[in-house]
């Protein structure tokens, strides 16, 4: 069996089951074995009922002392309860929507029940426990059991079995990482890494396996950045722009004074546009640091030099907002912009007219999404492309413009500050500008970190803000409820159920809706537009709103299960509020009382400085956070996290330098005895053609 074989190659996976795997983007054996656990469940020894602790997963070996009783609570909801005891005490067992459990459990018999312990009305209860045979328990105790992302109809047990079969049958061939480099950086071979990440015998084996996989993710990425850097360094600017006095006049007539950081960054951009080499620059700065006005200045200079500029936004809603802002500048400040909007949701007629104005040059500023990259979009004289929160301007995007015969200046803007030591590695192909200064008149967001006891007060506060005409966000880590046991992690709030809960908790006049990434693009755009237009008061969402919407009227951001996110991502979410003239607030609700978790979250309570927060995120992340924290939204590697794995990232950079130097001097040697031959062969066949930085 080989990596590129379809998953139907595996015994027991037919077309019907394969369709379920396809929902998880698993099509080949390679996709399957790279469907890594999102967490692990550690089976601990059986405890006495008297030793049970709330909010932890425990196993008890106890007698059933009362027959299971099922009660219908409401439509589609039943609760089945029973009581069990051992020689230390008794407790309740509760099952939701499992009335058939009555046919499994017999009064007077002894069973091993394993599940999460909760405290209900001062009574210890085990919720939705699994009934485990003594043999199964003996096999799993003190081992790490993988917990995989699933979809309806596909269980963790089924995925586990399939991955077991795949790893056992796979012919991985020669390891493409040379033995000398594996020894140098303490990495296992590929087969050991795959076994260790999916089925570790202990935590140490899992960490060693994970290091190999994370190292490899970073390594391929950095090597690709090195190629990209060499490619862009050779791009000559065949039409350097002229500095325009009108740019300074525009700055002088602004209703506010530019910060020192804004002036410095603008000078760097201005020099780039006048250079003999094409600009490839990243501008990093917090929300509110003034990146947009610098982008407008760049477009103004481009237009005054009689060229076209394009502005690419991550969502249609944000593209439309930028378009409307530029129309205001044209009307109020008489700027010479002739803007056009191009997004996927325009009618066929609107798209045709927009494309005509772009190719004929009757517009000089094009605002849009990635629709600008489509084959049938031709430009008259495009010289500048600005991408807002696109994270990276990917290889495919550069190629798309190159195929149109265009080599524009590239300006990338990001509101996710990254420590400079990491940014130099991750953005190795770009010049980096930093806006680390906020305008003096900006109101800082007020923050608080609280436990779930504060939730009712938070709802009252949100209702008060809505009554005053404001809006709020509530962030949940999950889209839907997940019935699978999640190790020792707390139950996570999910968008679907939370929305209903919030509708009941808030006054009937408060309009509550939800948003998540699994909705189709049209539905997502509709909800974001409704929220931006203030037809929705409270938006319950996943982190899909991390970028892509600008609502100055939103003054409250509440994040449930805040301990599940990295500091950098929480700071990015906080950036959705504080955009208007009113005081804004951020409420981080945590289910954890652990000291290290509280220390980490208190960083957000004390500071609104994104660069300080990102540095603290890197310092405070540890091995204990491997699967408990969502990584930042900036670089979505499969397992790697740029903060927590900063040391691995730096090692991967060193290794990439060794490999790249050898490539520059020798290329891909046809000689199999060359120790780097297998790496470069694998890179060219499996990595190079698939690199798309925009998705990382």
N, C-alpha and C positions, 0 to 999 in steps of 0.2 A: 504493500500500500504506500502511496506517495502523497505529498502535501497537497498537490493540485487535484487530487481525485475528488469527485463530488461526495457529499456526505451519504448519499444513497449507497455508496460502496460498503458502508458499515452494515453488519447484520442487524436486522430489526428496524432499520430506517427506510420506510417506503416513501412514496410520493406524498402521501397525506401527512406523515410525520415531518418530512423534509420541509413542507410548507410552513410548519410551525417554527422550525429552525430558521427559515428564511426571514421571518419576522424579527429575528435577533441578528440579522445580517450574517448568518452562518450558511455558507453555500458549499464550502470545500472542507477537507480535513484540516487544512491550514487554519481556516477561520475557526473551526471547532476547538483545536488545541490552544488557540489564542483567545478563546472565550474564558478569560481568567476569573477566578473567584472574586467576588466583591467583598467577601469577608470570610472568616472561618468560625466554626463553632467548636469550642473545646469541651468535650464530654468529660465532666468531672465525676468522681466517685459518688455513689449513692449516699445520701445523708438521711438522718432521722427527721421526721416531721417537726420535731421541736427545734431543729437547727435551721429551718427554712428562713431565708432572708428575702424581703420584698425587692422587686425589680431585678432579680437575678434568676438565671435558669438553673433549676435543680432537678435531680432525679430522686424519687422516693420509692421504696419497696413496701407496699402497704395493702391491707385487706379492705375490700369494699364492704362498708357496713350499712349502706342504704341503697336501695335500688334506684337506678337513674330515672329522673323525672323530667319530662319535656314540657315547656310552656311556650305558647305562641305570644310573642311580645307585640308584633305588628306584622303586616304583610311581608312575606319573604324573610322573616326573622324569627328563629326559635332559639331557646336556651335550654340546654340539657344539663342538669346538675346531679351530683352524687356526693357522698361523703366517704372518706377513707381514713384508716388509722393504723398506727404501728404502736410499739411499746412506749413511745415518747409523747404521743398526742394524736390529734385528728385534724383534718383540714378538708375544705371543699374542693371539688373538681368541677370546672365549667367548660362546656362545649357550645360553640355558636354554630347554628345551622348544620348540626350533625345528629339529628334524631336517631339515625340508624345505629349510633354508638350503643344504644340500649340492647341491641342484638349481640354485641361483642362482649359486654361486661356482665359478669354474673356476681350477685351478692354472695359474700363469704369467701370469694377467691382472692388470691394475692397477685398483684400486677406491679410491674415497674412503670410508673408514670413519670414522664420527663417533659417539663415545660416551664414557662415563666411564672414566677410567684408574684402575686399582687396582694395588696391589703384592701379589702372591701368591707366597709362598716366594722372595722376592727376585727375582721375575720380573715384568716390566711386562706387564700384561694390560689389554685394552680390553673391558669387559663390555657385552654386548648392543648393539653399535653398529648404527646405521642405515647402510645403504649408500646413498650420495647420488650422484646424477648430477652431472657438472660444471656443467650448466645450473642445476639446483636449488640447488647450492651458491653459484654466482655470484649468484643471485637473493636469497639469504638472508644472505650474509656481511655482517657489521657492522650487521645489523638486529636489532630485538627481535621475536622470535616469541612470540605469546601461548601460555600454557599454561593450559587451562581445567579446572575440576573436571569429571570425567567419570563415567559409569556404564558397567557392563558392556554391550558391544554398541555403544557410541557413542564414537568416537575423537575426539581433539583435532582431527584434520584435518577430520572431518565437521562439527564445531561451528564451526570457523574458516570453512569454506566457507559455511555457513548464515548466519553473522553478516555475512560479506562481502556476500552477496546481499541481506540485509535492509537493511543500511545504504545500499547503492546504490539500492534501490528505495523507501526510506521517504520519505514526504512529511511532514516535521516541522512544516511551517507556520511561523508566526511564533514566534520565540524568546520564551518567556515571561519571561525575565530581561531587563529593559530595557537598551538599549545603554549608557546613562549609568552604570548600576551595574556592567555588565561592564567598562567602561573603568576605573572607580574601583578595582575589586578585581582587575584584571588577569586576567579570565576570557575564554576563547574562547566562540564561539557553540556551540549544542548539537550541530549536525552535526559541527563540527570536534572537539568533545570526544569524541563517540562514535567517530569515526575514529581519533583520537589515542590513546584508551585501548585500543582493540582492535588497531590496526595502526600503531603509532608507527614513524616512520622513525628516530628516535633517542630517547635517554633524556629529553632536554629537552622534546620534544613530548609524551611520555607524562606527564611531571610536570605540564605545563600543563593537559593534558586531565583528569588525575586531580584537579587542584585544583578545576576547575569542578564535577565530579561530587560530590566530597566537600563542597564549599561548599554545593551544592544540598541534599544530604542533611541537613546541619546546619541550613540555613536553614528548610526545611520543618518540621523538628523543633522549632526554637526558636519559630517562628511559632505552631505548635500549642500549645506550652507557654504562650505569651502569652495565647492564647484561654482555655486551661485556668485560668490564674491569675486572669483576670478573672471567669471563671465561679465559681470556688471562693471568691473574695473576697466574693462576694455571698451566700454560703450562711450563713444565720442559724441559730444554735443556739437552738431554741425551748424547750429544757429544760436549762439550765445545771445541772451537777452541784454538789453540796455537798462541801466538803472534809470528810474523815472522819478522826476521831482514830484509828480502828482501823488506818489505813494506817501511821501513825507507830509504833503498837504493833507492827505486823507487822515493820517495819524494825528496831525495837529488839530483837526476839526472833530475828532472823536469827543463824545461827552464825558470822557474819563481819560486818565493818563495811563499809558501802558506801564506795566510793572517792569522792573529791571530784567527779569527773566524773559518776558515777552520781547523786549527790545533786543536782547542778546540773540534769541532764537531767530527773530526776523532777520537780523543781520547775517546770520549763518545761511538762511534760506536764500536771501537776496544774492549773496556771494555765489551760492551753488548755481542759481539760475543764470548767472553771468559767466560761469566757468566754461572751460572747453570740454569738461566731462559731465555726463548726465548725473543729476542729483538722485541719490538713493538715501533718503534721510527718514529717521524715526523721531517723532516728537512725543516724548513721554510727559504726562502731567495730569494731576488730579482733575476731577470734575470741577469746573469753575476757575481753573488756572488761566483760561483765556486762549486755548488752542484754536478755537474757531475763528477768532479775529485774525490770527496769524495766517490761517488757511485762506481767509478772504483776501488778505494783503497779497498772498502769493498768486491767487487767481486774478486780482486786480493788476498786478505787474505783468502777468501773462497776457491778459486782454489788452493792456496798454501797448504791448509789443506786437499786437495784431495777431495773436494766436488763440487757439481754443484751450480751455481747461475743463477737466472732468472731476466731479466729486462723487465718489462711490460710498454709499451708506450701507450698513449691514441689514437694514430692513426697509420695506416700502414705506412704512409709517414715518421713519426718521428721514428718509429721502424726501418725502413730501414736506416734512417740517422744514428741512434745510431749503428746499425750493421756495417755500412761502417766505422764509426769512430773507432770502436774496431778493425776492420781489419787493419786499418792504424797503430794502436798501436802495433799490432802483428808484422807488417812488419817493422816499424821504430824503435820501442823500444824493440823488441824481447820479449814481454810479453807472458807468457805461456797460453794465452787464445786460446781455440778451439771453436770459436763461431758458432752458427747456428741461422738462421732466420726462424721464424714460424708465418705467418700471413694468413688471410683468402683468399687473392688473389693469393696465390701460386697455381701452377697446382697440380693435384692429385698426380703426381709422385714426385714433389718437396716436398709436405707435407709428403708423405710416407717416403721419405729418411730422412727428418728432424726428424720425430718422431722416426725412427729407431736409429738415432744417439743419441737422447735424452735418450731413454730407455736403450741403450747399454752402455751409458757413454762415447762414443767416442767424444762427445762434452762436454765441462765443463761450457760454458756460453750460455744461451738461451735468445735470444732477440725476443720479439714479442708483440702482442696485447693481448686482452682477449681470443684469440684463444688458449693460453696456458692453459686455464681452462677447455677446452673441455674434455669430458669423455675419449676419446681414446688417450689422451696425457699422457703417463706415464714417470716418471723420474727415473734415475738410483740412484741418491743420492742428491736430491735437499735440500739445507740447507739455502739458502738466496733468498728472493724475494724482488726486488726493484721496486716500482711503481712510475712512473714519471707523475705528474699532473693528477693522478687519483682521486684527492680530498679526497677520503676516501677509505680505503681497506675494502670493505663491508663484511657483514656476509656471503653472498653467496660465495664470493671469498675464505674466510677462510674455509668454509664448503667444497668447491670444492677440495681444497688441502687435507683437513682432510680425505675425502672419498678416496683419493689416498694413504692414510696411511702416509701422509707427515705433519710435523709440522715445517715449516721453520721459520727462523728469518724474520721479516717484517721491511722494511725501506721505508717510504713514503716520497716523495719529492714534495714540492709545492712552486711555485714562487708567490703565493698570500699571502703577509704578513697580518696577522690578529692581532689586539691588544691582548696582552697576557691575559688580563682579559676575553676576549671572547674565545680565543684559549683553555684555561684551561677547559672551559665548553664543547666546541664543540669537542675537542680532548681528552676528559676525560680518554679514554682508552689507550692513547699513551703518551710516554715520548716525550718531545718537545725540539728540538735543534733549535737555531736561528743563521742564518748567517746574521749579520747586518753590514757587512763590504765588500766593493767592492775592487777589485784589483786596485792598484794605476794607472795602465796604461789604464784603461777603460775610453773612451771618454763619458762624459755625453750627453744625448740627449738634443738638443735645442728645446724649446717649445714656442708656442704662442697660445693665446686664442683670436679669432677674430669673427666678425659677418659675415653674408653672403655677405656683400659688398666686402670682401677680396677673395671671391671664385675664381674670374678670375685670380688674382695674384697667388693664390695657384695652379691653373691649369698650369700657366706659369712656376712656380717653379718645379712642377712635371715633366713637359716636359723637362726642363733643366737637372734635375737629370737623367732622362731616356736617354737623349742624351749623358750623361757622363757615360752611361753603368750601371746605378743603377736601382732599382725597387721601387715600391711604393704600399702601401695598401690604400684603401678608405673604411671606415666603414659606413654602413647605418643601422638604427635601424629596418627597415622593409624589408621583402622579396619582397612583391608586393604592389601595391597601394591599399589603402582601401577606398572605396567610402563612408563609414559610417562617419557621423559627429563625431568629437572627442572632444566634449566639447570645452573648451577654449584652448586646446593644439594646437600648430602650426602644419601645414601639415608636416608629416614625410617623409624623403627621403627613397626611396625603391630601393633595389639592382637591380631589373630588369630594371626599367626605367632609373635609374641613369647610368647604364652601357652604354645605348644607348646615353644618354646625353653627357657622358664623351668621347665616341668615336668621337662625332661631335666636341667637344671642343678641343681635343688634336690632334696633327698632325697625318696624316694617317699612319705614320711609327710606332706609338706607339701601341703595342698589348694589348688590354684591354679585360678582361674576368671577369665573376662573379662566386661567390661561396656562397651557403647558405645551411642551415641545412636540408631543405626539399628535396634536391637532393639525389638520391640513393647513397649508399656508394661507388660503383664503379666509378660513375661520380665525386664524391667529391675527391676521391683519385687521379683520373686522373688530375683534375684541380690543386690540390696541387703539384703533381709531375711535371706537366708542369711549374708551377711557380717556384718550387725549381730548375728546370733545366734551368731557364731563357728563356723559350719559351713564357712566358707572362711577360709583363713589369709592368702593373698596374692591381692589383686584387681588384675588388669591392666585398665586402663581408659583411655578418652579423658578429656577434661576434663568429661565429663558428671557426674563426681562432685564437681565444683567446689563445688556446693552440693547440699543435699538428703539428706545422710546424716550421722549423728553416731555415731561409734564410738570411745568413750574408750579402748578396748583397743588401737587402732591406734597404733603407735609409730614406724613407718618410712614415709616418703614418698620414693620414688625417681622422678625425672623424666628420661626419655630425651629426647634432642634438645632440651635445655633452652633452647638459643639460639633456638628457633623460637617461643618464647612471650614475651609482655611481662612485665615485672617484676611488675606488679599482679596478673596472672593467676597467675604462679608463687607469689606470696605468698598468693593465695586458695587455691591447691591445698595449700600448706603448712599452711593452717588446718585441713585434715582431720586432722592429727595434733597432739599436744600438748594433747588434750582431757581426759586423765585424770591420775592421780597419778604415772605413771611418766615417766621421761625419754624424750623423743622426738627423732627425727633426720630430717633432710631431706638427700637426696643429689641434687645436680643434675649430670647427666652431659651433657657437651657434646662435639660432634664438631668444634667450631671452635677454632682456636688464635689467632684474630685478637685483637689487643689491645683493640679497642673492645668486642668481645663479652665478653671476660673481665672488663673493667672493669665492664660492666653487670651481669653475673652476680655479681661480687664484692660488689655492694651487698646482695644477699640473704645473702651469707656473713657480712657485718658487722652486719646489722641485722634485727630482727624487728618494727620499728616500721612499720606499714602506711602511715602518713601520710608518713613520711620516704621510704619506698620509692616511693610514688606520685609524689612530687615529683621524685625522681631519675629515675623512668621518663620523666616529661615532659621533663626536662632532657637525658637521654642519647639519646632516640630521634632518629633523623635520617633524611634521605631515603634513605640506603643500606639502611634497615630496612623499606622500604615493603611488601615482600611476603615478607620473611624471618621476620617475627615475627607470631605470632598476637596479635590485640588482646585487651584485657581482656574478661572475660566480662560486664562490667557493662552496656555499651551496644553491642549488636551491629549497627552500621551495616554496609551492604554493603561499602563501601570505607573510610569514615572511621574514624579511630582517635583517641579523645579525647586521648591523650597525645602521640602523634607529630604530630597535626594540631591541636594546641592553638591555634596562631596563626590557622589557618583558622577554627576554632571561634569565636574572638573577633571575627574579621572578619564572620563570618556573623551574630553577635549584633548588631553595629553595623548591618548591612544590614537585619536583621529589624526593628530599631527604626524605621528609616526607612520601611519598607513598612507596618508596623503603625500608626504614627502617621498615615500617609496614609489607611489604611483606616478608622481611628476617625473621622477628620474627613470622609471622602468616601464610605466604603463601597466596594462594587464599582461603579465608575462605568460606566454604559451607554455612555458616550462613548468610542469606540475611540481617540480622540486622547489620552486620559489615558495617560501613559507607564506607569502601573502596572496598567492595565486587564487586559492579557494575563496578568500574574502572578496576580492575584486570581481571574480566570476559571479559569485552570489549577488553582489551589489548590482552589477550590470543587468543580470537576468531577472532579479526579483525586487529590487528597490528603486533604482534610478528612474525607471519609467513611471513609477507609481507615486513619486514624491509630489505632494501638493501641500505646501506649507500653510495654505489657508485653512486646512482642516486640522491643524495641530494647535 
